[in-house]
Structure formats: C-alpha cells, structure tokens
Amino acid sequence: MEQINNIKVVPCTSSNYLRPFRVHYNQVSRYSLIARYHLVSVLIFNTTSHCFILVKQFRPAVYMSEWERSKPKPLQPAEEESSEAAPAEPKVPEEEKAGETSEETSSHQPPASAGVTYELCAGLVDKPNLSLEEIARQEVLEECGYDVPVAKLRKITSYRSGVGVTGSKQTMFYAEVSEENRVGEGGGKPQEGELIEVVKVPLHEAMTFAFDESIPKTMGVIFSFIWFHSNMSPKYKISTNV
C-alpha cells in the first residue's frame, strides 16, 4: 500500500463501476456526470475491545488530486517576461531533456501514503437479488472478517454522496460485533484490486480522531462517530473525548 510507481494518465474508455456521460437541460446548458452504483456502509463497533473497526485503503482519486497539486506550477506572465529577458541558455540535446523531464516528474511525485484514507466498511449495491442488509453483511465479512447476522444490522440513515458528479445514494448501517464474530482477517478481495487494512479506533479516542484534519478520512467516518456519541455512548458509559 505504501509503494506506487509507473504512473500513467490515460483515457478511461470503459469501466465496470463508472459510466461518464453528459446531460443537457434547460437550467444549465450541459453538465458532465458519472453514473455509478448506490452504496452501503457500516459503522462497526467491537463490544469486546470497545473500539471502532475501520478500513484503510489506497484511493487513486485522492492520490491523483495530491499528484496534480504537487506538480510544478506554469510560469505566470511576469515570470515569463523575466525569463525572456534572461540570457539564452546553451541548447540541450533532446534525449537529455527527456531524462530531465522524467527526473523532474519523479521528484514531484507524492508518496503513496498521500492517497491512503480511513473509511467505514462499504461496498457497491451491485447484487439485485440481495437486500441492502445482506450486501452490508457480505462487505463486513470480506473487508473486516466479522460474520454479523443480518438481523443485527441497524439502519442509521441514507443520504446522497458525490452530488456534483455521481449523485449516488448511500445507506449507512450500524453493527455491534465481538471477538466471537471474527472468522477471518478481512482485507477485501485482492482479485478485484482491493488492498484493505483493518484498523481499530478506541472509543475514547473516536471524536479526537474524527476532527483531526491531519488524518485523511471520509465524511462517513466523522458523521457516524458523531451519531454514535449522540445515540450509543451512554450505553457504554465511556467518554468519547469530546
């Protein structure tokens, strides 16, 4: 997860998960969108160790955002004029220029950790024969290694995510687990490109974790921790360090 190399930006002509398109309507002349499956996510609380179970994984979109931000900025007009006024530099052979460009790109490439985020266990609603609860149960088992009965999944709420691009609907559940429910290591499905690390966040550190901006995380983590603090923490009589 901490290594990344051979970055190449190429057009996406097909995908099992996304379908770019453009829509025309009267309010605005046109808008580019991406069709995507709806999602389920699960806030998992381990009652044995009094900690939340999150997943940590590399997100290419997050990494590319940081990669674009770290690229050298183009010269501004004033800088270009200053550059033009400077004495001409000796001509450099093309092959040497190519080597310099490659080296320069590498030097500005952020580490792989720039694309790693902490998230709730989640997955796509891509199995029409299964209920949302059944899909959520499968994701908890695959990503985190806990076997949770469907009946013990509690719906928190549903909301729209990615409203500027995908408009997909996300349904959030809450599940309590214990070490007795743990039947595997989790980690997702490597054959599907998943590389997931299971992370534990102690209950008493949860709110500090949620609002620490140096820890890259999704809004789902922040919202669900606040929900737990408001609805569940009195049950366990443990401070969530607010």
C-alpha positions in Angstrom: 0.0 0.0 0.0 2.9 2.3 0.7 4.5 1.9 -2.8 3.4 3.3 -6.1 5.3 3.7 -9.3 4.9 3.8 -13.1 2.1 6.4 -13.0 0.4 6.9 -16.4 -2.7 9.0 -17.0 -4.8 7.5 -19.9 -8.4 8.0 -21.0 -11.0 5.7 -19.4 -13.0 4.2 -22.2 -14.8 1.5 -20.2 -15.4 0.5 -16.5 -17.5 -2.0 -14.6 -18.3 0.7 -12.0 -18.4 4.1 -13.7 -20.0 5.4 -16.9 -19.2 9.0 -17.9 -21.8 10.9 -19.8 -23.1 14.4 -20.5 -26.6 15.6 -19.8 -28.4 18.7 -21.4 -31.2 20.5 -19.6 -32.8 24.0 -19.6 -31.4 25.3 -16.3 -27.8 24.8 -17.4 -26.7 24.1 -21.0 -24.8 21.0 -20.2 -23.1 19.1 -17.4 -20.7 16.1 -17.2 -21.8 13.3 -14.9 -20.7 9.8 -14.0 -23.3 7.0 -13.5 -22.4 4.8 -10.5 -23.9 2.1 -8.3 -25.5 3.0 -5.0 -23.5 2.2 -1.8 -23.8 0.7 1.6 -21.5 1.5 4.5 -21.3 0.1 8.0 -20.1 1.6 11.3 -18.7 -1.4 13.2 -18.3 -1.3 17.0 -16.4 -4.1 18.7 -18.0 -4.6 22.2 -15.2 -6.8 23.4 -12.4 -4.2 22.9 -14.6 -1.1 22.9 -13.2 0.1 19.6 -14.5 1.0 16.1 -13.4 -1.1 13.1 -12.5 1.0 10.1 -10.8 0.2 6.8 -7.7 1.9 5.5 -7.0 1.8 1.8 -5.3 3.5 -1.1 -7.7 5.7 -3.2 -6.4 6.6 -6.7 -8.7 9.7 -6.9 -7.3 11.1 -3.7 -3.7 10.3 -4.8 -4.2 11.9 -8.2 -5.6 15.0 -6.5 -2.4 15.3 -4.5 -0.3 14.5 -7.5 -1.9 17.3 -9.5 -1.5 19.7 -6.6 2.2 18.9 -6.3 3.1 19.4 -9.9 5.2 22.5 -10.7 3.0 25.5 -11.5 3.3 27.0 -15.0 5.1 30.3 -15.3 3.0 33.5 -14.8 3.1 36.3 -17.4 5.6 38.3 -15.2 7.8 35.3 -14.8 7.7 34.6 -18.5 8.8 38.1 -19.3 11.6 37.8 -16.8 12.6 34.5 -18.3 12.6 36.0 -21.8 14.9 38.8 -20.7 17.4 36.4 -19.2 20.5 35.3 -21.3 19.8 32.4 -23.6 20.9 29.0 -22.2 23.0 26.6 -24.2 20.9 24.2 -26.3 20.3 20.8 -24.6 20.1 17.7 -26.7 16.5 16.2 -26.8 17.5 13.0 -25.2 18.9 14.9 -22.2 15.7 16.9 -22.0 13.7 13.8 -21.8 15.7 12.5 -19.0 15.4 15.7 -17.1 11.6 15.7 -17.6 11.3 12.2 -16.2 13.5 13.0 -13.2 11.6 16.2 -12.6 8.2 14.4 -12.6 9.6 11.7 -10.2 10.9 14.4 -7.8 7.4 16.0 -7.6 5.6 12.7 -7.2 4.0 12.4 -3.7 4.4 9.2 -1.7 1.7 6.5 -1.9 0.5 7.4 1.6 -0.9 10.7 0.1 -3.7 8.5 -1.4 -4.5 6.5 1.7 -7.7 7.2 3.6 -9.6 5.9 6.6 -13.2 4.8 5.8 -16.2 2.9 7.0 -16.5 -0.6 5.7 -18.5 -0.1 2.5 -19.4 -1.6 -0.8 -21.4 -1.3 -4.0 -25.1 -2.2 -4.3 -24.5 -4.3 -7.4 -26.4 -7.5 -6.5 -30.1 -7.0 -7.3 -31.0 -10.4 -5.7 -29.7 -9.3 -2.3 -31.2 -6.8 0.2 -29.1 -3.8 1.4 -28.6 -5.6 4.7 -27.3 -8.7 3.0 -24.9 -6.7 0.9 -23.7 -4.9 4.0 -23.2 -8.2 5.8 -21.1 -9.5 2.9 -18.9 -6.4 3.0 -18.3 -6.7 6.7 -17.2 -10.3 6.3 -15.0 -9.6 3.2 -13.3 -6.4 4.4 -13.2 -6.8 8.1 -13.5 -10.5 8.8 -16.6 -10.4 11.1 -19.7 -12.6 10.5 -22.7 -10.4 11.5 -26.2 -11.7 11.3 -28.4 -9.6 9.1 -30.9 -9.1 11.9 -28.2 -7.3 13.9 -27.6 -4.6 11.3 -29.3 -1.4 12.3 -30.0 1.2 9.7 -28.7 4.7 10.7 -29.8 6.7 7.6 -29.4 7.1 3.9 -28.1 10.1 2.0 -26.7 11.3 -1.3 -23.0 11.3 -1.9 -20.9 12.7 -4.8 -23.8 15.0 -5.7 -21.7 17.0 -8.1 -20.6 14.0 -10.2 -22.4 10.7 -9.4 -25.4 11.5 -7.3 -25.3 8.0 -5.8 -27.3 7.1 -2.7 -25.5 5.7 0.3 -27.3 3.7 3.1 -25.4 3.6 6.4 -25.8 0.8 8.9 -24.5 0.2 12.5 -23.3 -3.2 13.6 -22.0 -4.4 17.0 -19.6 -7.3 16.9 -17.4 -9.2 19.4 -14.4 -11.3 19.0 -16.7 -14.3 18.8 -18.0 -12.9 15.5 -14.5 -12.7 14.0 -14.0 -15.5 11.5 -11.2 -14.1 9.3 -8.6 -11.4 8.7 -10.7 -9.4 6.3 -8.7 -7.3 3.7 -11.2 -7.5 0.9 -10.8 -9.3 -2.4 -7.3 -8.9 -3.9 -8.5 -10.4 -7.2 -10.8 -7.4 -7.5 -7.9 -5.0 -6.9 -8.7 -4.4 -3.2 -5.9 -3.9 -0.7 -7.5 -3.2 2.6 -6.0 -2.8 6.1 -8.4 -3.3 9.1 -7.9 -0.5 11.7 -9.1 -0.2 15.2 -10.0 3.2 16.8 -10.6 3.1 20.6 -13.9 4.6 21.6 -12.3 7.1 24.0 -10.3 8.5 21.0 -13.0 8.5 18.5 -14.0 12.2 18.5 -10.4 13.3 18.5 -9.8 11.0 15.6 -12.9 12.4 13.7 -11.8 16.0 13.9 -8.1 15.6 13.5 -7.6 17.1 10.0 -4.2 15.5 9.7 -5.9 12.1 9.4 -7.4 11.6 5.9 -10.9 10.2 6.3 -14.3 10.3 4.7 -17.3 12.3 5.9 -19.0 8.9 6.7 -16.4 8.3 9.5 -17.0 11.8 11.0 -20.8 11.6 10.8 -21.1 8.1 12.1 -18.8 8.8 15.1 -21.0 11.8 16.0 -24.1 9.7 15.6 -22.6 7.1 18.0 -21.7 9.7 20.5 -25.2 11.1 20.5 -27.1 7.8 20.4 -24.9 4.9 21.7 -22.1 6.1 24.0 -24.4 6.5 27.1 -25.0 2.7 26.8 -21.3 2.1 27.3 -20.7 4.9 29.9 -17.3 5.7 28.3 -16.2 9.2 27.4 -15.8 9.7 23.6 -13.3 12.5 24.4 -15.3 15.4 23.1 
